[in-house]
Amino acid sequence: MADTIDKMPYFLLTGIQNCIPTFCADNLNNIEYYLNTIKERKEINAFSEKYRKWVKDRE
């Protein structure tokens, strides 16, 4: 939901380039489409840290 308020820089936060073939199909370009891959890669803590830093830097 936060992504609909303020678009996130996906590659910076997830390491996944948006709109590559594996992520384009039915992708509304919201962060939810990337969360399963982040979890599968066991990178949820890294994502959380990057997200918090990104939010703080924007303040």
Residue frames as qw, qx, qy, qz and C-alpha x, y, z in Angstrom:
[[0.000, 0.884, 0.468, 0.000, 0.00, 0.00, 0.00],
 [0.328, -0.737, 0.097, 0.583, 2.87, 2.39, 0.74],
 [0.420, -0.042, 0.592, 0.686, 3.94, 1.98, -2.86],
 [0.171, 0.686, 0.611, 0.355, 0.70, 3.47, -4.15],
 [0.219, -0.925, -0.181, 0.252, 1.35, 6.59, -2.06],
 [0.004, -0.872, 0.421, 0.249, 4.95, 7.12, -3.11],
 [0.909, 0.372, -0.189, -0.004, 6.61, 5.02, -5.83],
 [0.687, -0.589, 0.372, 0.207, 9.68, 3.16, -4.66],
 [0.338, 0.694, -0.592, -0.232, 12.94, 2.79, -6.54],
 [0.978, -0.066, 0.026, -0.195, 12.57, -0.98, -6.99],
 [0.806, 0.371, -0.349, 0.303, 16.05, -1.84, -8.16],
 [0.069, 0.605, -0.492, 0.622, 17.67, 0.16, -5.38],
 [0.583, -0.385, 0.424, -0.577, 15.53, -1.49, -2.71],
 [0.934, -0.005, 0.255, -0.248, 15.12, -5.01, -4.08],
 [0.304, -0.454, 0.745, 0.383, 18.01, -5.62, -6.44],
 [0.474, 0.377, 0.779, 0.163, 15.40, -6.70, -9.00],
 [0.030, 0.145, -0.330, -0.932, 15.03, -4.65, -12.16],
 [0.512, 0.427, 0.544, -0.510, 11.34, -4.06, -12.70],
 [0.681, 0.607, 0.027, -0.409, 9.78, -5.08, -15.96],
 [0.034, 0.408, -0.872, -0.269, 12.16, -7.85, -16.87],
 [0.547, -0.030, -0.668, -0.503, 10.34, -10.79, -18.45],
 [0.409, -0.205, -0.861, 0.224, 9.95, -12.73, -15.20],
 [0.082, -0.395, -0.554, 0.728, 8.30, -9.78, -13.48],
 [0.166, 0.074, -0.272, -0.945, 6.36, -8.08, -16.28],
 [0.318, -0.304, -0.809, -0.391, 3.44, -10.48, -16.66],
 [0.443, -0.696, -0.523, -0.211, 0.40, -9.04, -14.87],
 [0.505, -0.255, -0.344, 0.749, 2.67, -6.73, -12.89],
 [0.033, -0.922, -0.346, -0.173, 0.94, -3.56, -11.79],
 [0.440, 0.497, -0.292, 0.689, 4.37, -2.35, -10.67],
 [0.544, -0.726, 0.112, -0.406, 3.63, -2.51, -6.96],
 [0.056, -0.592, 0.764, -0.252, 6.11, -3.78, -4.38],
 [0.798, -0.110, 0.463, -0.369, 3.86, -6.77, -3.58],
 [0.879, 0.445, -0.132, -0.106, 4.93, -8.41, -6.86],
 [0.432, 0.622, -0.583, 0.296, 8.52, -8.51, -5.61],
 [0.512, -0.572, 0.464, -0.442, 7.99, -9.69, -2.03],
 [0.985, -0.045, 0.138, -0.095, 7.84, -13.43, -2.77],
 [0.760, 0.491, -0.240, 0.351, 11.16, -13.27, -4.60],
 [0.035, -0.714, 0.451, -0.533, 12.70, -11.23, -1.80],
 [0.763, -0.401, 0.369, -0.348, 11.51, -13.87, 0.69],
 [0.980, 0.194, -0.001, 0.051, 12.73, -16.76, -1.50],
 [0.566, 0.589, -0.328, 0.475, 16.16, -15.14, -1.71],
 [0.659, -0.528, -0.388, 0.370, 16.09, -14.72, 2.08],
 [0.358, 0.229, -0.011, 0.905, 16.69, -11.01, 1.63],
 [0.258, -0.797, -0.489, -0.243, 13.74, -9.66, 3.63],
 [0.521, -0.691, -0.157, 0.476, 16.00, -8.16, 6.32],
 [0.411, -0.104, 0.298, 0.856, 18.18, -6.46, 3.71],
 [0.011, 0.565, 0.546, 0.618, 15.08, -5.13, 1.95],
 [0.391, -0.815, -0.425, 0.050, 13.64, -3.85, 5.24],
 [0.517, -0.525, 0.005, 0.676, 16.88, -2.08, 6.09],
 [0.284, 0.118, 0.431, 0.848, 17.17, -0.50, 2.63],
 [0.123, -0.691, -0.578, -0.416, 13.52, 0.57, 2.76],
 [0.440, -0.794, -0.308, 0.286, 13.87, 2.21, 6.18],
 [0.454, -0.342, 0.179, 0.803, 17.02, 4.03, 5.03],
 [0.164, 0.361, 0.547, 0.738, 15.27, 5.20, 1.84],
 [0.253, -0.805, -0.505, -0.180, 12.31, 6.55, 3.83],
 [0.501, -0.694, -0.138, 0.499, 14.60, 8.28, 6.35],
 [0.426, -0.112, 0.321, 0.839, 16.72, 9.85, 3.59],
 [0.057, 0.556, 0.569, 0.604, 13.57, 11.29, 2.01],
 [0.336, -0.798, -0.468, 0.176, 12.56, 13.09, 5.21]]
